[in-house]
Each structure stands twice: as C-alpha cells, then as structure tokens.
Amino acid sequence: MVAHALVSLAPRHGWQSCRPPSPQAADEQIQRTGGVSIPPTNTQAFSCIPPADTFASDVDVLVIGAGPTGLGAAKRLHQINDPSWMIVDSSDIPGGLASTDITPEGFLYDVGGHVIFSHYKYFDDCIDEALPNESDWYQHQRISYVRYKGQWVPYPFQNNISMLPKEDQVEALEGMIDAAMEARVANTKPKDFDEWIMRNVGEGIANQFMRPYNYKVWAVPTTKMQCQWLGERVAAPNLKLVTKNVVLNKAAGNWGPNATFRFPAEGGTGNIWINVAKTLPKEKCRFGDHGRVQAVDADNKRVLLGDGTTVNYQKLISTMAVDSLCEAMRNEELKEMTK
C-alpha cells in the first residue's frame, strides 16, 4: 500500500519540540500493532515530535513494515539503486506476519504465511539469494485430505468425488453435468465466486464442499466474493476424467502450484524473511524500538520513530494495517472511517 500525503492534518496537530519518550514509558503507554506502535489516545498527538532539523533523516522512500511486502519493496529499491530509502519495523526480527515463533524447547510455530510457491523468476531469485544452498531447503510433496462424512477425501475434493458415498457421487455428477451444459451456452463471465462455482462444479459439489469450505477459510459467503483472484488457486475439474475415476473407483493425482513445495531446513518460514533482510544494507534498516512508528505527519511528509528520530520522506510505502496507519496519522475522520 502506498500512502502519499492524501489528507490534511488539523492545525492543532502542529509539531513541537520536546524530549522523545523513554523506552520504559513507551512500553507502558503504547499498543503494538503490526509494524506500528500506537498510543492509546491521541491527546497532543504530535506534541512530542522534534522539528524537522532535529534528529532527522531524509529519504526519497520510507518503507514501514518488514514483512514480505515491505522487504520486497526495499529489495527492489536497493536493486534500482537510484532513490534513497529506509525500511523500519517495530520488531527486532523481520518477517511480520510471516515470521516464526520458536519456543524455549525449539518448537516452531509459523505465525501466518506457511508455504511459499511461485512461478515468478524475480521472486524465486530473491529467495534463492537469501537461502542459496540446497541444504537450506527440504522438498515436500503436499498430502492433503478433506474430512467428509467420516471419510478422508483427497484434495482437491472436486477431482476426487470417486471417494464419496454413492449417493453423493450421483449428486455431484448430476451437478457437474448441469454446470457443463449451462457453461456451453453462457455468454457472460461469472459475476462472483458463487456463480463461478456453479458454472464449474454445479450445485452438488457447491453444497457438499465449496460453499462451506470457502466460508470457513474466508468467513465471507461465496456470493460476496469476486472471482478474478482464482487463477490456479481453485481446481476446475475435467468432467470426463472425474466420471472415469468414479467408474474405476480411482483417486485423482496431485494438483496445483503447491503440489510440491520447498520448506526451510531451519527456522521455519520466518527464516526466509530473516535472510532476505540480511541481503539489504544494514544502515538502511531500522528494526526494533528505534524503528517503531509513533506518528505520521502526511501533510509535511514526516514520520516520528521510537528513538525520537524524524524521517522526512518524499514517498511512503506503508504495509501496516489501514486502521493502524490512520491511528498514527491522528486524523479523526480517517480513524472513524476504519471502524
């Protein structure tokens, strides 16, 4: 997300000089949210920000957040080697929501992003530079099943209806045949995800799996989702092959861009992003309390960091949550819009 100076801050939010808060006071008063830490109230929101010429850094591009998106932006800026830039994050360890928590016993818990897979050479080259050795990775074949009526059905469900009870096989096949016949005469594109499901797998599989599963994943009905994002993410079954597998009682082969994937040999998924960050110049990375965002002045294109440093920027790339960004900007109208 690129945040330019899109809003005007009220005049009462002028920047005045004072000592930056101590780390202890900040820990007590500031709520951490993603790449930004936010005071619980906006009283005197910008009163503790030094003037622009005090403890100041000037960059063409400031990147907030050292998750995959922020690191990717910083990586590209480093490669083109033209604009000056800086990346900041309130966490000592880069990775954001794609980081990995490690218990004292050594157990790994991937926070968000778990498995990566790509057909993009630029992305692959970036990851290969970070972890270049064959010993850095394990190669895996995905083994996934759907629990349905007491049975384990291989994923993707719609390719393996041969594993269903007979009455459910009939329901699924009837729906697929109806969908295929209707799709042949359709002259418009599906208007939403639900219509895409109906055209590709029909009513039977829609009710058996696609609607309940996707509601569980996205917490939004399929009728409320658009379908331009699908691409390789959802399998469109081959009716002839599915019918053949039903007759022969065979399971379909593995499918999808992540049918096989690699996983870091050490440190979980988070280890990828730690090593991506290591490919960036240290002097342009501020991770930890001195990279914590206290306030954003979009009018004057300045950001106050946790150690009292003011960063003056021309362009701001923010990967923090939109509501967190609005909180940091201390704009009541924007904050209200995010609720």
Summary of the structure (lengths in Angstrom):
residues: 339
radius of gyration: 25.1
end to end distance: 18.8
largest distance: 78.2
contacts: 1024
relative contact order: 0.23
helix: 39%
strand: 20%
